[in-house]
Amino acid sequence: TPNTGELMPINSFLYPGAKVVPPFTVANSLRLDGSSSNLSRTKGTSDSTKIGTYSWWIKNSKFSGQNLINCGDAFANSSAVYISSSNTLTVFSRISNSNVLVLETDREFRDPSAWHNIVVAIDTTQGTASNRVKVYVDGVQQTSFSTETYPDQNADLRFFTSSETEKISSSTFESSGYFGGYMCEVVKVDGQALAPTSFGQFNTDTPTVWEPIDVSGLTFGTNGYYLDFEDSSNLGNNVSGGTDFTENNIAATDQSTDTCTNNFATLNPLVVIGNTGQTYEEGNLTFGASGNNWTHTNSTIGASQGKWYAEFRIDTLQSSTGYGNLGITSIENITNGPWLSTEANSAGVGLDHRTGQSDIRSAASVVTSNMGDFSNGDIIGLAVDMDNKALYIHKAGTYYQISSVTGVPTSGSSKTGAVTIPAGIETFVFTIGGYSTDFKGTFNFGSPPHSISSGNADANGFGNFEYAVPSGYFALCTKNLAEFG
């Protein structure tokens, strides 16, 4: 990616990624809802008021102003790193109500499928102004800024001053500016301005790919911290031994296995099919239709081969107008929309709570009808066999019958009880659609935002599903894609 310009949305399944397992694996991230969840603490005495480094790995799911870090009071004497309402990364500081530091990059962060590492190294003792604050994205120093103001030499910035509030995710600089998305390997080093190579490295086989390294051996300093989010009962735990953060509107289920070393599918808010009027929550895993419109969206990741499994929980399905589509569609024909009743390159289930009956469709034709009704809390499983072009659908673990034959996902080429995947689907993505405000639900691609009572992983140990993953099927994540996709 060049130093300037927009980070354009990508289809992750087309991105080759690193085929070699990286030397360091990140186990967990923190999912932040973008509306109120944050971590906060009161800083102690800093080793330096002028020198320090921040590093985050983030996967953004919200495209409006949001804050990564904020230190100091509400505004007059404060420092922050945030993504502005125009989706540009900004490093900012004020002293006595005057802007002393403003570095706003030209590039935009609008890719809901990508993890990025952001490093901000500060040393205001430097004689050269541009050396006082350095910003790196994925190991590359950013040198083009739409606004470029450096602090005075030896300035005391609120990033490092003592006994003040420090918040990860807040609403200080942008309206409703709480961070929405995923964070992992969150680090602050007090008293050292470090290079990005303290936090990551370029992959030896794919030298344009930036990957994390083990940071546990760093000297974090008195006011530093390292948040690895591996303790779901204490997600504000500072594993470096310093002051912990307090969790605000954060639950154990906000711990995620979607990380910078194993990227899971989510829904894609940049793909708006049909009418506008979509709501996304829980790191783009929960989808809702709003307004009296039909609207659909798809997963950020798909595949052209292999066998894949996901679950969907119905959150809202109103009786008066409750109707939704759930299934798979073709990435090649994505702009036409996955309308199950009319789209030749889609397959799945139409959930009709208005009549109390639903049906399964493929290539715009009804495969089976009179499936019965669905209710809030019901979980539907989708097992996609791209090798044999077969789709299997279950409700609460019981697979539906097609032509009076119960679906057997492990039946291979015989496709016992399968819905035939249309020939036009060469590369599939999961899809979800609904009408009005009467349909809302949550995808579980393997890292769910809600509690799971049973806990089932795939054969590689990835994913956390309510029902058993069929043998040979896998969660839709980059580590599995590297092996089977």
Beta strands, then each sheet from edge to edge (+ up, - down):
strand 1: 6-7
strand 2: 29-33
strand 3: 38-42
strand 4: 51-60
strand 5: 66-72
strand 6: 78-83
strand 7: 88-95
strand 8: 98-109
strand 9: 116-123
strand 10: 133-137
strand 11: 140-141
strand 12: 145-149
strand 13: 165-168
strand 14: 180-190
strand 15: 200-202
strand 16: 210-212
strand 17: 225-227
strand 18: 246-248
strand 19: 255-256
strand 20: 273-274
strand 21: 278-281
strand 22: 286-289
strand 23: 294-303
strand 24: 307-317
strand 25: 323-330
strand 26: 346-352
strand 27: 359-362
strand 28: 365-368
strand 29: 379-385
strand 30: 390-395
strand 31: 398-399
strand 32: 401-402
strand 33: 405-406
strand 34: 419-420
strand 35: 428-435
strand 36: 439-444
sheet 1: 1+ 8+ 7- 6+ 5- 13+ 3- 18+
sheet 2: 1+ 8+ 12-
sheet 3: 11+ 10- 9+ 4- 14+ 2- 19+
sheet 4: 11+ 10- 9+ 4- 14+ 17-
sheet 5: 15+ 16-
sheet 6: 20+ 23- 35+ 25- 26+ 27- 28+
sheet 7: 21+ 22- 36+ 24- 29+ 30- 31+
sheet 8: 21+ 22- 36+ 24- 29+ 30- 34+
sheet 9: 32+ 33-
end
